[in-house]
Amino acid sequence: MTTERPTYNANAYVSDRPPYPERVFEILAAYHEAGNGGFGHAIDLGCGPGFMALELSKTFEKVSGLDPEEGMVKAGLQPEGKRISYHVGTAEDLGAVGIEDNSVDLVIAGEAAHYFDHSVTWPELARVLRPSGTVCWAGYGRLTIAGNDAANAVIAQFMDETLAGHWSEPGWSISEGLYDRIPFPITPAYTQATEELIATLPDLTGDGHPIQAKIAEPTPTGGAGWDATSAIRLKSGTTAGQWYLRQSWTPRQLERIFRTWSSVKRYQDHQPTDRSAKLDVVGRVMAELTPLLGDQFAVVWPFVLMMIRRDALA
């Protein structure tokens, strides 16, 4: 399973993409520590400008960020001391950037795993991860305006009708489905050990613990050496309903995020006169949306964390 990767403007991506809240990294740290994972080397796959790499640099001795786009790598964010090394590269061939066998403690991908060919990626991760090493795929689904059905109907029409045929597939559908189509390397085994693991993790938005999302798992595409009891999908809170990333935005911020979408670029590539129109495709949808929005409003995205560990004796 692989898909065409979209291209982005790195500067726009840095300023307009939703950041991951600190609690996401607290959940990841608790999961990793529960398996006695090390904190030597972490990799951020599909790193973009390095949002996650920057957070990982606070706790890992060394961080590598890989992205297929040179522009993203050049825009890579750095903490003091420059502990992040950025490379043009992909999840399917870590050896191309010098990642050695048994050299990595944690691998993460933020809103990127839906572009990977997991039949190749899982064996490659098995090669580079140390025993008890963690893999975490973080993703989010469709943007909506909290409590605003009228605005959401306009956004849905924009995404599903105006931009139909211009999304990167199957990646977009996989993201919309909150990664249910991404296989683990082995079939998950939900046991008491899994329940005890989840009980150690903080919830995304509250003081409780997250709930495992049980689905009809796709066929595994990896091999031996993974801890089946550690394979979890977290996308619901402690009560009914999904986890959400939440931001307070203005109409201008919403317009800017629309303009980062690869589907908008493709639409305009196929409709070349749109860019020179008085109102282009984004301007037209914003003309519909702005009267429905206040000066500030809550934007939410359903969220998922998909995690698994290597066996302690892998």
C-alpha positions as CSV (number, residue, x, y, z in Angstrom):
1,M,0.0,0.0,0.0
2,T,1.5,3.3,-1.1
3,T,0.3,6.6,-2.4
4,E,1.5,9.7,-4.2
5,R,2.9,12.1,-1.6
6,P,1.6,15.6,-1.9
7,T,3.9,18.6,-2.1
8,Y,3.7,21.5,0.4
9,N,5.0,25.0,0.9
10,A,7.3,24.6,3.9
11,N,6.8,28.1,5.3
12,A,3.0,27.9,5.1
13,Y,3.2,24.4,6.7
14,V,5.1,25.8,9.6
15,S,2.8,28.6,10.3
16,D,-0.6,27.0,9.6
17,R,-0.7,23.3,10.3
18,P,-2.3,22.4,13.7
19,P,0.4,21.6,16.4
20,Y,0.2,18.5,18.4
21,P,-0.6,19.3,22.1
22,E,1.9,18.4,24.7
23,R,-0.3,15.7,26.1
24,V,0.3,13.6,22.9
25,F,4.0,13.4,23.8
26,E,3.1,12.6,27.4
27,I,1.0,9.7,26.2
28,L,3.9,8.5,24.0
29,A,6.5,8.9,26.7
30,A,4.3,6.9,29.2
31,Y,3.8,4.1,26.6
32,H,7.6,4.0,25.8
33,E,8.6,4.0,29.4
34,A,6.1,1.2,30.2
35,G,8.1,-1.0,27.9
36,N,11.5,0.1,29.3
37,G,12.4,1.7,26.0
38,G,15.6,3.6,25.7
39,F,16.1,7.4,25.0
40,G,19.1,7.3,22.8
41,H,17.9,7.8,19.2
42,A,14.5,8.7,17.8
43,I,13.4,9.1,14.2
44,D,10.6,11.4,12.9
45,L,9.4,10.0,9.6
46,G,7.7,12.3,7.1
47,C,8.9,15.0,9.5
48,G,7.9,18.0,7.5
49,P,9.6,21.0,9.2
50,G,10.2,19.0,12.3
51,F,7.3,19.7,14.7
52,M,7.6,16.2,16.3
53,A,11.4,16.0,16.0
54,L,11.6,19.2,18.0
55,E,9.5,17.8,20.8
56,L,11.5,14.5,20.8
57,S,14.8,16.4,21.1
58,K,13.7,17.4,24.6
59,T,14.0,13.8,25.8
60,F,16.2,11.9,23.3
61,E,20.0,12.2,23.0
62,K,19.8,12.1,19.2
63,V,16.9,12.8,16.7
64,S,16.8,12.2,13.0
65,G,14.1,13.8,10.8
66,L,13.3,12.3,7.4
67,D,11.1,13.7,4.7
68,P,10.9,13.1,0.9
69,E,10.7,16.8,0.3
70,E,14.0,18.8,0.3
71,G,12.1,22.0,1.0
72,M,10.8,20.6,4.3
73,V,14.2,19.3,5.3
74,K,15.8,22.7,4.6
75,A,13.1,24.3,6.9
76,G,13.9,21.9,9.7
77,L,13.4,23.3,13.2
78,Q,16.3,23.1,15.6
79,P,16.5,23.3,19.4
80,E,19.5,24.9,21.0
81,G,22.5,22.7,20.5
82,K,21.2,21.4,17.1
83,R,20.5,17.8,18.2
84,I,18.3,17.1,15.2
85,S,19.8,15.8,11.9
86,Y,17.5,16.2,8.9
87,H,17.7,14.1,5.7
88,V,15.8,13.7,2.5
89,G,14.5,10.1,2.8
90,T,11.6,7.7,3.2
91,A,10.2,5.2,5.7
92,E,10.8,2.4,3.2
93,D,14.6,2.8,3.0
94,L,16.2,4.0,6.2
95,G,19.5,2.6,5.1
96,A,19.8,5.2,2.4
97,V,20.4,7.8,5.0
98,G,22.7,5.7,7.1
99,I,20.3,4.3,9.8
100,E,22.0,1.2,11.0
101,D,20.6,-2.1,12.3
102,N,19.5,-2.1,16.0
103,S,20.3,1.6,16.4
104,V,16.9,3.3,17.1
105,D,14.7,3.5,20.2
106,L,11.6,5.2,18.9
107,V,10.1,5.9,15.5
108,I,7.2,8.4,15.1
109,A,5.2,9.7,12.2
110,G,2.8,12.6,12.5
111,E,0.1,12.7,9.8
112,A,2.4,10.9,7.4
113,A,2.0,7.1,7.9
114,H,-0.9,7.0,5.4
115,Y,1.7,7.5,2.7
116,F,3.9,4.6,3.6
117,D,4.1,1.2,2.0
118,H,3.8,-0.8,5.2
119,S,4.7,-4.1,3.5
120,V,8.2,-2.5,3.2
121,T,8.2,-0.1,6.2
122,W,7.5,-2.7,8.9
123,P,10.4,-5.0,8.0
124,E,12.6,-1.9,7.7
125,L,11.6,-0.8,11.2
126,A,12.2,-4.3,12.5
127,R,15.8,-4.0,11.2
128,V,16.6,-0.6,12.8
129,L,14.7,-0.8,16.1
130,R,16.3,-2.0,19.3
131,P,14.5,-4.4,21.7
132,S,11.5,-2.7,23.3
133,G,11.7,0.0,20.6
134,T,8.4,1.9,20.0
135,V,6.6,2.8,16.8
136,C,3.9,5.5,17.0
137,W,1.7,6.7,14.1
138,A,-0.2,9.9,15.0
139,G,-2.9,11.1,12.6
140,Y,-6.0,13.2,12.4
141,G,-9.1,13.2,10.3
142,R,-11.5,15.8,8.8
143,L,-11.4,19.4,10.0
144,T,-14.7,20.7,11.4
145,I,-16.0,23.8,13.2
146,A,-17.2,22.8,16.7
147,G,-21.0,23.2,17.0
148,N,-21.5,24.8,13.6
149,D,-23.5,22.5,11.3
150,A,-24.0,25.1,8.7
151,A,-20.3,25.9,8.3
152,N,-19.5,22.2,8.3
153,A,-21.9,21.5,5.5
154,V,-20.1,24.1,3.4
155,I,-16.7,22.6,4.3
156,A,-18.0,19.1,3.4
157,Q,-19.2,20.3,0.0
158,F,-15.9,21.9,-0.6
159,M,-13.9,18.8,0.3
160,D,-16.2,16.1,-1.2
161,E,-17.5,17.8,-4.3
162,T,-15.4,20.8,-5.4
163,L,-12.1,19.1,-4.6
164,A,-13.3,15.6,-5.5
165,G,-10.7,13.7,-7.5
166,H,-7.8,16.0,-6.4
167,W,-6.9,14.3,-3.1
168,S,-3.8,12.0,-2.8
169,E,-5.3,8.5,-2.8
170,P,-5.4,6.1,-1.1
171,G,-3.6,8.3,1.5
172,W,-6.5,10.8,2.0
173,S,-9.1,8.1,2.6
174,I,-6.8,6.3,5.0
175,S,-6.3,9.5,7.0
176,E,-10.1,10.2,6.9
177,G,-10.6,6.7,8.3
178,L,-8.3,7.4,11.2
179,Y,-5.8,4.7,10.1
180,D,-8.1,1.7,10.3
181,R,-6.7,0.5,7.0
182,I,-3.1,0.6,8.1
183,P,-2.0,-2.8,9.3
184,F,0.2,-3.7,12.2
185,P,3.2,-5.9,11.5
186,I,1.5,-8.7,13.5
187,T,-2.1,-9.4,14.6
188,P,-2.7,-7.5,17.9
189,A,-3.4,-9.6,21.0
190,Y,-5.7,-7.8,23.4
191,T,-4.9,-9.3,26.8
192,Q,-4.7,-8.3,30.5
193,A,-1.2,-7.0,29.7
194,T,-2.8,-4.7,27.1
195,E,-5.4,-3.4,29.6
196,E,-2.6,-2.8,32.2
197,L,-0.6,-0.9,29.6
198,I,-3.5,1.4,28.6
199,A,-4.1,2.0,32.3
200,T,-0.7,3.6,32.6
201,L,-1.4,6.2,29.8
202,P,-2.9,9.6,30.4
203,D,-6.0,10.6,28.4
204,L,-5.7,13.2,25.7
205,T,-8.1,15.7,27.2
206,G,-8.7,14.6,30.8
207,D,-7.4,12.9,33.9
208,G,-8.6,9.4,33.0
209,H,-7.2,6.8,30.7
210,P,-7.8,6.3,27.0
211,I,-9.8,3.4,25.5
212,Q,-8.6,0.9,23.0
213,A,-10.4,1.2,19.7
214,K,-11.1,-2.4,18.6
215,I,-11.6,-2.8,14.8
216,A,-11.5,-5.6,12.2
217,E,-7.7,-5.5,11.8
218,P,-6.2,-5.5,8.3
219,T,-3.9,-8.3,7.3
220,P,-0.5,-7.8,9.0
221,T,2.5,-7.0,6.8
222,G,5.5,-7.6,9.0
223,G,7.1,-10.5,10.7
224,A,8.2,-11.9,14.0
225,G,9.8,-9.9,16.9
226,W,6.9,-7.6,17.7
227,D,5.0,-7.5,21.0
228,A,1.4,-8.3,20.0
229,T,0.0,-7.2,23.4
230,S,1.4,-3.7,22.9
231,A,-0.4,-3.1,19.6
232,I,-3.0,-0.5,20.3
233,R,-5.2,2.1,18.5
234,L,-6.3,5.0,20.6
235,K,-9.0,7.3,19.2
236,S,-11.7,7.6,21.8
237,G,-11.8,9.2,25.1
238,T,-12.9,7.9,28.5
239,T,-16.6,8.6,27.5
240,A,-18.5,8.3,24.2
241,G,-17.0,10.2,21.3
242,Q,-13.6,10.6,19.7
243,W,-10.5,12.3,20.7
244,Y,-10.0,15.7,19.1
245,L,-7.2,18.1,18.5
246,R,-8.6,21.5,19.1
247,Q,-7.5,25.0,18.1
248,S,-9.1,28.5,18.3
249,W,-8.9,30.1,14.9
250,T,-9.9,33.2,12.9
251,P,-11.4,33.1,9.4
252,R,-8.0,34.1,8.1
253,Q,-6.3,31.1,9.7
254,L,-8.9,28.8,8.2
255,E,-8.3,30.3,4.8
256,R,-4.6,29.8,5.2
257,I,-5.0,26.1,6.1
258,F,-7.1,25.5,3.0
259,R,-4.3,27.0,0.9
260,T,-1.9,24.5,2.3
261,W,-4.0,21.6,1.0
262,S,-2.4,19.7,-1.9
263,S,-5.9,19.1,-3.3
264,V,-6.3,22.9,-3.8
265,K,-3.0,23.0,-5.7
266,R,-4.1,20.1,-7.9
267,Y,-7.5,21.7,-8.5
268,Q,-5.8,24.9,-9.7
269,D,-3.3,22.9,-11.8
270,H,-6.3,21.4,-13.6
271,Q,-8.2,24.8,-13.7
272,P,-5.3,27.2,-14.5
273,T,-7.6,30.2,-14.8
274,D,-8.7,29.8,-11.2
275,R,-5.5,31.4,-9.8
276,S,-6.2,34.6,-11.6
277,A,-9.9,34.8,-10.9
278,K,-11.2,37.6,-8.7
279,L,-12.1,34.9,-6.2
280,D,-10.2,31.6,-6.6
281,V,-11.5,28.3,-5.3
282,V,-10.5,29.1,-1.7
283,G,-11.8,32.6,-1.9
284,R,-15.2,31.4,-3.1
285,V,-15.6,28.9,-0.2
286,M,-14.5,31.5,2.3
287,A,-17.1,33.9,0.9
288,E,-19.7,31.3,1.9
289,L,-18.1,30.5,5.2
290,T,-17.2,33.9,6.6
291,P,-20.8,35.0,7.4
292,L,-21.3,31.7,9.3
293,L,-18.2,32.2,11.5
294,G,-17.4,34.5,14.3
295,D,-14.2,36.4,14.8
296,Q,-12.8,33.4,16.7
297,F,-14.1,29.8,16.6
298,A,-13.1,26.3,17.7
299,V,-11.6,24.0,15.0
300,V,-11.4,20.3,15.8
301,W,-9.9,17.2,14.2
302,P,-10.6,13.6,15.3
303,F,-7.3,12.1,16.4
304,V,-5.7,8.7,16.5
305,L,-2.5,7.2,18.0
306,M,-1.5,3.8,16.7
307,M,1.4,2.2,18.7
308,I,3.4,-1.0,18.9
309,R,6.7,-2.2,20.4
310,R,9.4,-4.6,19.5
311,D,9.8,-7.6,21.8
312,A,12.1,-7.1,24.7
313,L,14.3,-9.9,23.3
314,A,13.9,-9.0,19.6
